Amino acid sequence: MDKLMKINIEYFAKLREERGCSSEVIETSASTVGEMYKLLQEKYKFSIPFENLKVAINENFSNWNEKINDNDTVVFIQPVAGG
């Protein structure tokens, strides 16, 4: 069995609305941030595909294949439309 890690998640904009909170701590055995988002998307029915988001781990922009570690903070960021 994979070891469960505690990950701090912060949600903004539409994801915050869909989740109903701005942050939470989850326990996951996902090894990458992309794998974790897919699990969250299934669980909470997020409407935004990961391809339309940026991700940051511990305040650094990352790619979706980046490994996550116990106690990391992950932020999912929607692109901002200007006008």
PDB file with SEQRES, HELIX, SHEET and CRYST1 records, atoms N, CA, C and O in Angstrom:
SEQRES   1 A   83  MET ASP LYS LEU MET LYS ILE ASN ILE GLU TYR PHE ALA          
SEQRES   2 A   83  LYS LEU ARG GLU GLU ARG GLY CYS SER SER GLU VAL ILE          
SEQRES   3 A   83  GLU THR SER ALA SER THR VAL GLY GLU MET TYR LYS LEU          
SEQRES   4 A   83  LEU GLN GLU LYS TYR LYS PHE SER ILE PRO PHE GLU ASN          
SEQRES   5 A   83  LEU LYS VAL ALA ILE ASN GLU ASN PHE SER ASN TRP ASN          
SEQRES   6 A   83  GLU LYS ILE ASN ASP ASN ASP THR VAL VAL PHE ILE GLN          
SEQRES   7 A   83  PRO VAL ALA GLY GLY                                          
HELIX    1 AA1 ALA A   13  ARG A   19  1                                   7    
HELIX    2 AA2 VAL A   33  TYR A   44  1                                  12    
HELIX    3 AA3 PHE A   50  ASN A   52  5                                   3    
SHEET    1 AA1 5 SER A  23  THR A  28  0                                        
SHEET    2 AA1 5 MET A   5  GLU A  10 -1                                        
SHEET    3 AA1 5 THR A  73  ILE A  77  1                                        
SHEET    4 AA1 5 LYS A  54  ILE A  57 -1                                        
SHEET    5 AA1 5 ASN A  60  SER A  62 -1                                        
CRYST1    1.000    1.000    1.000  90.00  90.00  90.00 P 1           1          
ATOM      1  N   MET A   1       0.838  -1.198   0.000  1.00  0.00           N  
ATOM      2  CA  MET A   1       0.000   0.000   0.000  1.00  0.00           C  
ATOM      3  C   MET A   1       0.876   1.252   0.000  1.00  0.00           C  
ATOM      4  O   MET A   1       1.873   1.326   0.717  1.00  0.00           O  
ATOM      5  N   ASP A   2       0.491   2.224  -0.807  1.00  0.00           N  
ATOM      6  CA  ASP A   2       1.245   3.469  -0.878  1.00  0.00           C  
ATOM      7  C   ASP A   2       1.038   4.278   0.396  1.00  0.00           C  
ATOM      8  O   ASP A   2      -0.031   4.246   1.006  1.00  0.00           O  
ATOM      9  N   LYS A   3       2.077   4.999   0.779  1.00  0.00           N  
ATOM     10  CA  LYS A   3       2.007   5.854   1.962  1.00  0.00           C  
ATOM     11  C   LYS A   3       1.145   7.076   1.660  1.00  0.00           C  
ATOM     12  O   LYS A   3       1.300   7.712   0.617  1.00  0.00           O  
ATOM     13  N   LEU A   4       0.247   7.395   2.569  1.00  0.00           N  
ATOM     14  CA  LEU A   4      -0.582   8.588   2.411  1.00  0.00           C  
ATOM     15  C   LEU A   4       0.199   9.813   2.864  1.00  0.00           C  
ATOM     16  O   LEU A   4       0.871   9.804   3.895  1.00  0.00           O  
ATOM     17  N   MET A   5       0.090  10.867   2.061  1.00  0.00           N  
ATOM     18  CA  MET A   5       0.727  12.142   2.390  1.00  0.00           C  
ATOM     19  C   MET A   5      -0.371  13.164   2.654  1.00  0.00           C  
ATOM     20  O   MET A   5      -1.457  13.092   2.081  1.00  0.00           O  
ATOM     21  N   LYS A   6      -0.071  14.108   3.525  1.00  0.00           N  
ATOM     22  CA  LYS A   6      -0.975  15.234   3.744  1.00  0.00           C  
ATOM     23  C   LYS A   6      -0.536  16.375   2.847  1.00  0.00           C  
ATOM     24  O   LYS A   6       0.615  16.810   2.895  1.00  0.00           O  
ATOM     25  N   ILE A   7      -1.475  16.863   2.016  1.00  0.00           N  
ATOM     26  CA  ILE A   7      -1.190  17.938   1.075  1.00  0.00           C  
ATOM     27  C   ILE A   7      -2.148  19.087   1.353  1.00  0.00           C  
ATOM     28  O   ILE A   7      -3.351  18.872   1.500  1.00  0.00           O  
ATOM     29  N   ASN A   8      -1.626  20.298   1.427  1.00  0.00           N  
ATOM     30  CA  ASN A   8      -2.437  21.501   1.608  1.00  0.00           C  
ATOM     31  C   ASN A   8      -2.857  21.985   0.225  1.00  0.00           C  
ATOM     32  O   ASN A   8      -2.010  22.242  -0.631  1.00  0.00           O  
ATOM     33  N   ILE A   9      -4.158  22.110   0.007  1.00  0.00           N  
ATOM     34  CA  ILE A   9      -4.683  22.541  -1.281  1.00  0.00           C  
ATOM     35  C   ILE A   9      -5.346  23.899  -1.103  1.00  0.00           C  
ATOM     36  O   ILE A   9      -6.092  24.118  -0.149  1.00  0.00           O  
ATOM     37  N   GLU A  10      -5.064  24.812  -2.038  1.00  0.00           N  
ATOM     38  CA  GLU A  10      -5.746  26.107  -2.055  1.00  0.00           C  
ATOM     39  C   GLU A  10      -6.501  26.236  -3.366  1.00  0.00           C  
ATOM     40  O   GLU A  10      -5.965  25.971  -4.442  1.00  0.00           O  
ATOM     41  N   TYR A  11      -7.761  26.651  -3.252  1.00  0.00           N  
ATOM     42  CA  TYR A  11      -8.630  26.800  -4.423  1.00  0.00           C  
ATOM     43  C   TYR A  11      -8.969  28.268  -4.629  1.00  0.00           C  
ATOM     44  O   TYR A  11      -9.162  29.007  -3.664  1.00  0.00           O  
ATOM     45  N   PHE A  12      -9.041  28.688  -5.890  1.00  0.00           N  
ATOM     46  CA  PHE A  12      -9.416  30.051  -6.229  1.00  0.00           C  
ATOM     47  C   PHE A  12     -10.491  30.030  -7.306  1.00  0.00           C  
ATOM     48  O   PHE A  12     -10.650  29.047  -8.028  1.00  0.00           O  
ATOM     49  N   ALA A  13     -11.219  31.126  -7.397  1.00  0.00           N  
ATOM     50  CA  ALA A  13     -12.191  31.375  -8.473  1.00  0.00           C  
ATOM     51  C   ALA A  13     -13.183  30.215  -8.605  1.00  0.00           C  
ATOM     52  O   ALA A  13     -13.797  29.807  -7.619  1.00  0.00           O  
ATOM     53  N   LYS A  14     -13.337  29.694  -9.808  1.00  0.00           N  
ATOM     54  CA  LYS A  14     -14.358  28.681 -10.081  1.00  0.00           C  
ATOM     55  C   LYS A  14     -14.140  27.400  -9.273  1.00  0.00           C  
ATOM     56  O   LYS A  14     -15.107  26.790  -8.817  1.00  0.00           O  
ATOM     57  N   LEU A  15     -12.899  26.989  -9.093  1.00  0.00           N  
ATOM     58  CA  LEU A  15     -12.649  25.785  -8.296  1.00  0.00           C  
ATOM     59  C   LEU A  15     -13.088  25.989  -6.848  1.00  0.00           C  
ATOM     60  O   LEU A  15     -13.610  25.068  -6.220  1.00  0.00           O  
ATOM     61  N   ARG A  16     -12.879  27.186  -6.323  1.00  0.00           N  
ATOM     62  CA  ARG A  16     -13.332  27.486  -4.951  1.00  0.00           C  
ATOM     63  C   ARG A  16     -14.851  27.395  -4.878  1.00  0.00           C  
ATOM     64  O   ARG A  16     -15.403  26.852  -3.921  1.00  0.00           O  
ATOM     65  N   GLU A  17     -15.525  27.931  -5.898  1.00  0.00           N  
ATOM     66  CA  GLU A  17     -16.987  27.854  -5.930  1.00  0.00           C  
ATOM     67  C   GLU A  17     -17.461  26.403  -6.011  1.00  0.00           C  
ATOM     68  O   GLU A  17     -18.375  26.001  -5.291  1.00  0.00           O  
ATOM     69  N   GLU A  18     -16.835  25.627  -6.886  1.00  0.00           N  
ATOM     70  CA  GLU A  18     -17.252  24.238  -7.067  1.00  0.00           C  
ATOM     71  C   GLU A  18     -16.936  23.377  -5.845  1.00  0.00           C  
ATOM     72  O   GLU A  18     -17.695  22.463  -5.522  1.00  0.00           O  
ATOM     73  N   ARG A  19     -15.839  23.656  -5.172  1.00  0.00           N  
ATOM     74  CA  ARG A  19     -15.466  22.883  -3.981  1.00  0.00           C  
ATOM     75  C   ARG A  19     -16.226  23.362  -2.750  1.00  0.00           C  
ATOM     76  O   ARG A  19     -16.520  22.572  -1.853  1.00  0.00           O  
ATOM     77  N   GLY A  20     -16.542  24.648  -2.705  1.00  0.00           N  
ATOM     78  CA  GLY A  20     -17.266  25.188  -1.559  1.00  0.00           C  
ATOM     79  C   GLY A  20     -16.353  25.612  -0.420  1.00  0.00           C  
ATOM     80  O   GLY A  20     -16.826  25.865   0.688  1.00  0.00           O  
ATOM     81  N   CYS A  21     -15.053  25.693  -0.675  1.00  0.00           N  
ATOM     82  CA  CYS A  21     -14.106  26.187   0.325  1.00  0.00           C  
ATOM     83  C   CYS A  21     -12.865  26.690  -0.390  1.00  0.00           C  
ATOM     84  O   CYS A  21     -12.639  26.379  -1.559  1.00  0.00           O  
ATOM     85  N   SER A  22     -12.064  27.469   0.320  1.00  0.00           N  
ATOM     86  CA  SER A  22     -10.874  28.043  -0.307  1.00  0.00           C  
ATOM     87  C   SER A  22      -9.617  27.221  -0.053  1.00  0.00           C  
ATOM     88  O   SER A  22      -8.609  27.394  -0.739  1.00  0.00           O  
ATOM     89  N   SER A  23      -9.673  26.325   0.934  1.00  0.00           N  
ATOM     90  CA  SER A  23      -8.503  25.481   1.191  1.00  0.00           C  
ATOM     91  C   SER A  23      -8.908  24.257   1.998  1.00  0.00           C  
ATOM     92  O   SER A  23      -9.941  24.241   2.667  1.00  0.00           O  
ATOM     93  N   GLU A  24      -8.077  23.248   1.917  1.00  0.00           N  
ATOM     94  CA  GLU A  24      -8.291  22.039   2.706  1.00  0.00           C  
ATOM     95  C   GLU A  24      -6.986  21.253   2.742  1.00  0.00           C  
ATOM     96  O   GLU A  24      -6.085  21.478   1.933  1.00  0.00           O  
ATOM     97  N   VAL A  25      -6.902  20.339   3.686  1.00  0.00           N  
ATOM     98  CA  VAL A  25      -5.794  19.399   3.752  1.00  0.00           C  
ATOM     99  C   VAL A  25      -6.361  18.043   3.362  1.00  0.00           C  
ATOM    100  O   VAL A  25      -7.347  17.579   3.934  1.00  0.00           O  
ATOM    101  N   ILE A  26      -5.723  17.414   2.377  1.00  0.00           N  
ATOM    102  CA  ILE A  26      -6.189  16.098   1.953  1.00  0.00           C  
ATOM    103  C   ILE A  26      -5.092  15.074   2.222  1.00  0.00           C  
ATOM    104  O   ILE A  26      -3.912  15.413   2.319  1.00  0.00           O  
ATOM    105  N   GLU A  27      -5.502  13.834   2.339  1.00  0.00           N  
ATOM    106  CA  GLU A  27      -4.558  12.733   2.401  1.00  0.00           C  
ATOM    107  C   GLU A  27      -4.635  12.012   1.079  1.00  0.00           C  
ATOM    108  O   GLU A  27      -5.722  11.653   0.626  1.00  0.00           O  
ATOM    109  N   THR A  28      -3.481  11.794   0.448  1.00  0.00           N  
ATOM    110  CA  THR A  28      -3.457  11.177  -0.868  1.00  0.00           C  
ATOM    111  C   THR A  28      -2.233  10.288  -1.016  1.00  0.00           C  
ATOM    112  O   THR A  28      -1.208  10.495  -0.367  1.00  0.00           O  
ATOM    113  N   SER A  29      -2.363   9.307  -1.875  1.00  0.00           N  
ATOM    114  CA  SER A  29      -1.214   8.486  -2.244  1.00  0.00           C  
ATOM    115  C   SER A  29      -0.748   8.832  -3.652  1.00  0.00           C  
ATOM    116  O   SER A  29       0.144   8.175  -4.188  1.00  0.00           O  
ATOM    117  N   ALA A  30      -1.349   9.866  -4.261  1.00  0.00           N  
ATOM    118  CA  ALA A  30      -0.943  10.311  -5.601  1.00  0.00           C  
ATOM    119  C   ALA A  30       0.527  10.712  -5.569  1.00  0.00           C  
ATOM    120  O   ALA A  30       0.997  11.309  -4.601  1.00  0.00           O  
ATOM    121  N   SER A  31       1.241  10.379  -6.628  1.00  0.00           N  
ATOM    122  CA  SER A  31       2.669  10.699  -6.633  1.00  0.00           C  
ATOM    123  C   SER A  31       2.981  12.010  -7.353  1.00  0.00           C  
ATOM    124  O   SER A  31       4.007  12.635  -7.085  1.00  0.00           O  
ATOM    125  N   THR A  32       2.096  12.431  -8.271  1.00  0.00           N  
ATOM    126  CA  THR A  32       2.316  13.689  -8.984  1.00  0.00           C  
ATOM    127  C   THR A  32       1.137  14.624  -8.770  1.00  0.00           C  
ATOM    128  O   THR A  32       0.049  14.198  -8.381  1.00  0.00           O  
ATOM    129  N   VAL A  33       1.368  15.896  -9.029  1.00  0.00           N  
ATOM    130  CA  VAL A  33       0.310  16.886  -8.872  1.00  0.00           C  
ATOM    131  C   VAL A  33      -0.802  16.643  -9.907  1.00  0.00           C  
ATOM    132  O   VAL A  33      -1.972  16.889  -9.617  1.00  0.00           O  
ATOM    133  N   GLY A  34      -0.452  16.169 -11.094  1.00  0.00           N  
ATOM    134  CA  GLY A  34      -1.460  15.866 -12.109  1.00  0.00           C  
ATOM    135  C   GLY A  34      -2.368  14.714 -11.684  1.00  0.00           C  
ATOM    136  O   GLY A  34      -3.586  14.773 -11.858  1.00  0.00           O  
ATOM    137  N   GLU A  35      -1.767  13.677 -11.129  1.00  0.00           N  
ATOM    138  CA  GLU A  35      -2.538  12.538 -10.630  1.00  0.00           C  
ATOM    139  C   GLU A  35      -3.482  12.983  -9.509  1.00  0.00           C  
ATOM    140  O   GLU A  35      -4.634  12.555  -9.444  1.00  0.00           O  
ATOM    141  N   MET A  36      -2.972  13.847  -8.634  1.00  0.00           N  
ATOM    142  CA  MET A  36      -3.798  14.330  -7.527  1.00  0.00           C  
ATOM    143  C   MET A  36      -4.968  15.156  -8.045  1.00  0.00           C  
ATOM    144  O   MET A  36      -6.088  15.010  -7.554  1.00  0.00           O  
ATOM    145  N   TYR A  37      -4.726  16.034  -9.040  1.00  0.00           N  
ATOM    146  CA  TYR A  37      -5.827  16.842  -9.563  1.00  0.00           C  
ATOM    147  C   TYR A  37      -6.894  15.949 -10.195  1.00  0.00           C  
ATOM    148  O   TYR A  37      -8.087  16.200 -10.024  1.00  0.00           O  
ATOM    149  N   LYS A  38      -6.487  14.929 -10.912  1.00  0.00           N  
ATOM    150  CA  LYS A  38      -7.464  14.027 -11.528  1.00  0.00           C  
ATOM    151  C   LYS A  38      -8.332  13.352 -10.471  1.00  0.00           C  
ATOM    152  O   LYS A  38      -9.536  13.194 -10.668  1.00  0.00           O  
ATOM    153  N   LEU A  39      -7.735  12.957  -9.360  1.00  0.00           N  
ATOM    154  CA  LEU A  39      -8.506  12.362  -8.265  1.00  0.00           C  
ATOM    155  C   LEU A  39      -9.488  13.379  -7.669  1.00  0.00           C  
ATOM    156  O   LEU A  39     -10.646  13.055  -7.406  1.00  0.00           O  
ATOM    157  N   LEU A  40      -9.010  14.611  -7.459  1.00  0.00           N  
ATOM    158  CA  LEU A  40      -9.884  15.662  -6.924  1.00  0.00           C  
ATOM    159  C   LEU A  40     -11.002  15.996  -7.912  1.00  0.00           C  
ATOM    160  O   LEU A  40     -12.145  16.223  -7.515  1.00  0.00           O  
ATOM    161  N   GLN A  41     -10.663  16.024  -9.191  1.00  0.00           N  
ATOM    162  CA  GLN A  41     -11.652  16.339 -10.221  1.00  0.00           C  
ATOM    163  C   GLN A  41     -12.768  15.291 -10.228  1.00  0.00           C  
ATOM    164  O   GLN A  41     -13.943  15.636 -10.356  1.00  0.00           O  
ATOM    165  N   GLU A  42     -12.408  14.036 -10.093  1.00  0.00           N  
ATOM    166  CA  GLU A  42     -13.410  12.975 -10.029  1.00  0.00           C  
ATOM    167  C   GLU A  42     -14.255  13.098  -8.764  1.00  0.00           C  
ATOM    168  O   GLU A  42     -15.479  12.968  -8.810  1.00  0.00           O  
ATOM    169  N   LYS A  43     -13.598  13.346  -7.647  1.00  0.00           N  
ATOM    170  CA  LYS A  43     -14.296  13.401  -6.356  1.00  0.00           C  
ATOM    171  C   LYS A  43     -15.251  14.589  -6.263  1.00  0.00           C  
ATOM    172  O   LYS A  43     -16.378  14.444  -5.789  1.00  0.00           O  
ATOM    173  N   TYR A  44     -14.802  15.770  -6.717  1.00  0.00           N  
ATOM    174  CA  TYR A  44     -15.594  16.988  -6.550  1.00  0.00           C  
ATOM    175  C   TYR A  44     -16.273  17.463  -7.829  1.00  0.00           C  
ATOM    176  O   TYR A  44     -16.942  18.496  -7.830  1.00  0.00           O  
ATOM    177  N   LYS A  45     -16.104  16.719  -8.911  1.00  0.00           N  
ATOM    178  CA  LYS A  45     -16.750  17.045 -10.195  1.00  0.00           C  
ATOM    179  C   LYS A  45     -16.322  18.413 -10.716  1.00  0.00           C  
ATOM    180  O   LYS A  45     -17.148  19.169 -11.227  1.00  0.00           O  
ATOM    181  N   PHE A  46     -15.022  18.738 -10.587  1.00  0.00           N  
ATOM    182  CA  PHE A  46     -14.520  19.999 -11.120  1.00  0.00           C  
ATOM    183  C   PHE A  46     -14.756  20.058 -12.622  1.00  0.00           C  
ATOM    184  O   PHE A  46     -14.530  19.074 -13.327  1.00  0.00           O  
ATOM    185  N   SER A  47     -15.203  21.192 -13.108  1.00  0.00           N  
ATOM    186  CA  SER A  47     -15.527  21.349 -14.527  1.00  0.00           C  
ATOM    187  C   SER A  47     -14.325  21.778 -15.363  1.00  0.00           C  
ATOM    188  O   SER A  47     -14.391  21.747 -16.592  1.00  0.00           O  
ATOM    189  N   ILE A  48     -13.235  22.174 -14.725  1.00  0.00           N  
ATOM    190  CA  ILE A  48     -12.084  22.695 -15.460  1.00  0.00           C  
ATOM    191  C   ILE A  48     -11.058  21.580 -15.684  1.00  0.00           C  
ATOM    192  O   ILE A  48     -10.540  21.014 -14.721  1.00  0.00           O  
ATOM    193  N   PRO A  49     -10.762  21.262 -16.950  1.00  0.00           N  
ATOM    194  CA  PRO A  49      -9.718  20.262 -17.202  1.00  0.00           C  
ATOM    195  C   PRO A  49      -8.346  20.803 -16.815  1.00  0.00           C  
ATOM    196  O   PRO A  49      -8.092  22.005 -16.899  1.00  0.00           O  
ATOM    197  N   PHE A  50      -7.469  19.902 -16.394  1.00  0.00           N  
ATOM    198  CA  PHE A  50      -6.156  20.357 -15.922  1.00  0.00           C  
ATOM    199  C   PHE A  50      -5.388  21.115 -16.998  1.00  0.00           C  
ATOM    200  O   PHE A  50      -4.543  21.951 -16.680  1.00  0.00           O  
ATOM    201  N   GLU A  51      -5.674  20.832 -18.267  1.00  0.00           N  
ATOM    202  CA  GLU A  51      -4.982  21.529 -19.352  1.00  0.00           C  
ATOM    203  C   GLU A  51      -5.270  23.034 -19.331  1.00  0.00           C  
ATOM    204  O   GLU A  51      -4.506  23.818 -19.894  1.00  0.00           O  
ATOM    205  N   ASN A  52      -6.354  23.434 -18.692  1.00  0.00           N  
ATOM    206  CA  ASN A  52      -6.737  24.845 -18.631  1.00  0.00           C  
ATOM    207  C   ASN A  52      -6.277  25.531 -17.342  1.00  0.00           C  
ATOM    208  O   ASN A  52      -6.661  26.669 -17.072  1.00  0.00           O  
ATOM    209  N   LEU A  53      -5.465  24.847 -16.556  1.00  0.00           N  
ATOM    210  CA  LEU A  53      -4.989  25.384 -15.291  1.00  0.00           C  
ATOM    211  C   LEU A  53      -3.471  25.422 -15.261  1.00  0.00           C  
ATOM    212  O   LEU A  53      -2.799  24.684 -15.981  1.00  0.00           O  
ATOM    213  N   LYS A  54      -2.952  26.282 -14.427  1.00  0.00           N  
ATOM    214  CA  LYS A  54      -1.547  26.262 -14.033  1.00  0.00           C  
ATOM    215  C   LYS A  54      -1.516  25.707 -12.619  1.00  0.00           C  
ATOM    216  O   LYS A  54      -2.523  25.734 -11.911  1.00  0.00           O  
ATOM    217  N   VAL A  55      -0.373  25.212 -12.217  1.00  0.00           N  
ATOM    218  CA  VAL A  55      -0.252  24.665 -10.873  1.00  0.00           C  
ATOM    219  C   VAL A  55       1.034  25.176 -10.235  1.00  0.00           C  
ATOM    220  O   VAL A  55       2.061  25.327 -10.897  1.00  0.00           O  
ATOM    221  N   ALA A  56       0.953  25.437  -8.938  1.00  0.00           N  
ATOM    222  CA  ALA A  56       2.128  25.840  -8.169  1.00  0.00           C  
ATOM    223  C   ALA A  56       2.254  24.927  -6.955  1.00  0.00           C  
ATOM    224  O   ALA A  56       1.267  24.594  -6.300  1.00  0.00           O  
ATOM    225  N   ILE A  57       3.478  24.536  -6.676  1.00  0.00           N  
ATOM    226  CA  ILE A  57       3.773  23.738  -5.492  1.00  0.00           C  
ATOM    227  C   ILE A  57       4.723  24.555  -4.632  1.00  0.00           C  
ATOM    228  O   ILE A  57       5.803  24.944  -5.074  1.00  0.00           O  
ATOM    229  N   ASN A  58       4.307  24.810  -3.400  1.00  0.00           N  
ATOM    230  CA  ASN A  58       5.117  25.603  -2.462  1.00  0.00           C  
ATOM    231  C   ASN A  58       5.560  26.932  -3.086  1.00  0.00           C  
ATOM    232  O   ASN A  58       6.724  27.325  -2.998  1.00  0.00           O  
ATOM    233  N   GLU A  59       4.598  27.607  -3.715  1.00  0.00           N  
ATOM    234  CA  GLU A  59       4.763  28.945  -4.289  1.00  0.00           C  
ATOM    235  C   GLU A  59       5.641  28.988  -5.536  1.00  0.00           C  
ATOM    236  O   GLU A  59       6.060  30.069  -5.950  1.00  0.00           O  
ATOM    237  N   ASN A  60       5.927  27.838  -6.144  1.00  0.00           N  
ATOM    238  CA  ASN A  60       6.703  27.794  -7.381  1.00  0.00           C  
ATOM    239  C   ASN A  60       5.867  27.145  -8.479  1.00  0.00           C  
ATOM    240  O   ASN A  60       5.327  26.055  -8.289  1.00  0.00           O  
ATOM    241  N   PHE A  61       5.759  27.817  -9.634  1.00  0.00           N  
ATOM    242  CA  PHE A  61       5.037  27.200 -10.733  1.00  0.00           C  
ATOM    243  C   PHE A  61       5.691  25.873 -11.076  1.00  0.00           C  
ATOM    244  O   PHE A  61       6.916  25.746 -11.081  1.00  0.00           O  
ATOM    245  N   SER A  62       4.855  24.894 -11.359  1.00  0.00           N  
ATOM    246  CA  SER A  62       5.334  23.537 -11.609  1.00  0.00           C  
ATOM    247  C   SER A  62       4.645  22.964 -12.825  1.00  0.00           C  
ATOM    248  O   SER A  62       3.693  23.546 -13.346  1.00  0.00           O  
ATOM    249  N   ASN A  63       5.132  21.814 -13.276  1.00  0.00           N  
ATOM    250  CA  ASN A  63       4.424  21.113 -14.339  1.00  0.00           C  
ATOM    251  C   ASN A  63       3.595  19.991 -13.717  1.00  0.00           C  
ATOM    252  O   ASN A  63       3.761  19.662 -12.542  1.00  0.00           O  
ATOM    253  N   TRP A  64       2.722  19.421 -14.499  1.00  0.00           N  
ATOM    254  CA  TRP A  64       1.771  18.434 -13.980  1.00  0.00           C  
ATOM    255  C   TRP A  64       2.420  17.098 -13.618  1.00  0.00           C  
ATOM    256  O   TRP A  64       1.799  16.273 -12.948  1.00  0.00           O  
ATOM    257  N   ASN A  65       3.651  16.879 -14.050  1.00  0.00           N  
ATOM    258  CA  ASN A  65       4.353  15.639 -13.716  1.00  0.00           C  
ATOM    259  C   ASN A  65       5.233  15.778 -12.481  1.00  0.00           C  
ATOM    260  O   ASN A  65       5.939  14.845 -12.100  1.00  0.00           O  
ATOM    261  N   GLU A  66       5.182  16.957 -11.858  1.00  0.00           N  
ATOM    262  CA  GLU A  66       6.008  17.223 -10.674  1.00  0.00           C  
ATOM    263  C   GLU A  66       5.572  16.325  -9.518  1.00  0.00           C  
ATOM    264  O   GLU A  66       4.382  16.161  -9.250  1.00  0.00           O  
ATOM    265  N   LYS A  67       6.562  15.751  -8.844  1.00  0.00           N  
ATOM    266  CA  LYS A  67       6.287  14.906  -7.674  1.00  0.00           C  
ATOM    267  C   LYS A  67       5.808  15.794  -6.520  1.00  0.00           C  
ATOM    268  O   LYS A  67       6.264  16.925  -6.350  1.00  0.00           O  
ATOM    269  N   ILE A  68       4.883  15.249  -5.740  1.00  0.00           N  
ATOM    270  CA  ILE A  68       4.443  15.949  -4.534  1.00  0.00           C  
ATOM    271  C   ILE A  68       4.976  15.215  -3.317  1.00  0.00           C  
ATOM    272  O   ILE A  68       5.196  14.004  -3.343  1.00  0.00           O  
ATOM    273  N   ASN A  69       5.175  15.972  -2.259  1.00  0.00           N  
ATOM    274  CA  ASN A  69       5.728  15.434  -1.021  1.00  0.00           C  
ATOM    275  C   ASN A  69       4.831  15.795   0.150  1.00  0.00           C  
ATOM    276  O   ASN A  69       4.043  16.738   0.079  1.00  0.00           O  
ATOM    277  N   ASP A  70       4.960  15.045   1.210  1.00  0.00           N  
ATOM    278  CA  ASP A  70       4.189  15.278   2.418  1.00  0.00           C  
ATOM    279  C   ASP A  70       4.314  16.740   2.848  1.00  0.00           C  
ATOM    280  O   ASP A  70       5.413  17.293   2.878  1.00  0.00           O  
ATOM    281  N   ASN A  71       3.191  17.354   3.176  1.00  0.00           N  
ATOM    282  CA  ASN A  71       3.089  18.732   3.650  1.00  0.00           C  
ATOM    283  C   ASN A  71       3.326  19.803   2.592  1.00  0.00           C  
ATOM    284  O   ASN A  71       3.477  20.976   2.931  1.00  0.00           O  
ATOM    285  N   ASP A  72       3.361  19.421   1.310  1.00  0.00           N  
ATOM    286  CA  ASP A  72       3.422  20.427   0.248  1.00  0.00           C  
ATOM    287  C   ASP A  72       2.139  21.246   0.227  1.00  0.00           C  
ATOM    288  O   ASP A  72       1.084  20.785   0.664  1.00  0.00           O  
ATOM    289  N   THR A  73       2.244  22.466  -0.286  1.00  0.00           N  
ATOM    290  CA  THR A  73       1.077  23.302  -0.549  1.00  0.00           C  
ATOM    291  C   THR A  73       0.918  23.414  -2.059  1.00  0.00           C  
ATOM    292  O   THR A  73       1.842  23.823  -2.762  1.00  0.00           O  
ATOM    293  N   VAL A  74      -0.261  23.048  -2.549  1.00  0.00           N  
ATOM    294  CA  VAL A  74      -0.546  23.048  -3.977  1.00  0.00           C  
ATOM    295  C   VAL A  74      -1.659  24.045  -4.260  1.00  0.00           C  
ATOM    296  O   VAL A  74      -2.683  24.063  -3.576  1.00  0.00           O  
ATOM    297  N   VAL A  75      -1.445  24.878  -5.281  1.00  0.00           N  
ATOM    298  CA  VAL A  75      -2.426  25.869  -5.686  1.00  0.00           C  
ATOM    299  C   VAL A  75      -2.746  25.642  -7.163  1.00  0.00           C  
ATOM    300  O   VAL A  75      -1.843  25.547  -7.995  1.00  0.00           O  
ATOM    301  N   PHE A  76      -4.028  25.556  -7.477  1.00  0.00           N  
ATOM    302  CA  PHE A  76      -4.482  25.445  -8.861  1.00  0.00           C  
ATOM    303  C   PHE A  76      -4.905  26.828  -9.309  1.00  0.00           C  
ATOM    304  O   PHE A  76      -5.721  27.469  -8.646  1.00  0.00           O  
ATOM    305  N   ILE A  77      -4.360  27.307 -10.437  1.00  0.00           N  
ATOM    306  CA  ILE A  77      -4.551  28.685 -10.862  1.00  0.00           C  
ATOM    307  C   ILE A  77      -5.196  28.718 -12.239  1.00  0.00           C  
ATOM    308  O   ILE A  77      -4.682  28.141 -13.197  1.00  0.00           O  
ATOM    309  N   GLN A  78      -6.335  29.407 -12.322  1.00  0.00           N  
ATOM    310  CA  GLN A  78      -6.998  29.588 -13.599  1.00  0.00           C  
ATOM    311  C   GLN A  78      -6.359  30.744 -14.348  1.00  0.00           C  
ATOM    312  O   GLN A  78      -5.908  31.709 -13.729  1.00  0.00           O  
ATOM    313  N   PRO A  79      -6.314  30.659 -15.680  1.00  0.00           N  
ATOM    314  CA  PRO A  79      -5.837  31.807 -16.438  1.00  0.00           C  
ATOM    315  C   PRO A  79      -6.778  32.994 -16.236  1.00  0.00           C  
ATOM    316  O   PRO A  79      -7.986  32.819 -16.079  1.00  0.00           O  
ATOM    317  N   VAL A  80      -6.226  34.172 -16.241  1.00  0.00           N  
ATOM    318  CA  VAL A  80      -7.010  35.380 -16.026  1.00  0.00           C  
ATOM    319  C   VAL A  80      -7.274  36.023 -17.385  1.00  0.00           C  
ATOM    320  O   VAL A  80      -6.351  36.272 -18.160  1.00  0.00           O  
ATOM    321  N   ALA A  81      -8.544  36.286 -17.656  1.00  0.00           N  
ATOM    322  CA  ALA A  81      -8.913  36.954 -18.903  1.00  0.00           C  
ATOM    323  C   ALA A  81      -8.925  38.463 -18.674  1.00  0.00           C  
ATOM    324  O   ALA A  81      -9.504  38.948 -17.703  1.00  0.00           O  
ATOM    325  N   GLY A  82      -8.298  39.175 -19.553  1.00  0.00           N  
ATOM    326  CA  GLY A  82      -8.266  40.632 -19.444  1.00  0.00           C  
ATOM    327  C   GLY A  82      -9.157  41.260 -20.504  1.00  0.00           C  
ATOM    328  O   GLY A  82      -9.636  40.580 -21.411  1.00  0.00           O  
ATOM    329  N   GLY A  83      -9.368  42.536 -20.382  1.00  0.00           N  
ATOM    330  CA  GLY A  83     -10.208  43.156 -21.380  1.00  0.00           C  
ATOM    331  C   GLY A  83     -10.116  44.639 -21.369  1.00  0.00           C  
ATOM    332  O   GLY A  83     -10.778  45.304 -22.166  1.00  0.00           O  
TER     333      GLY A  83                                                      
END                                                                             
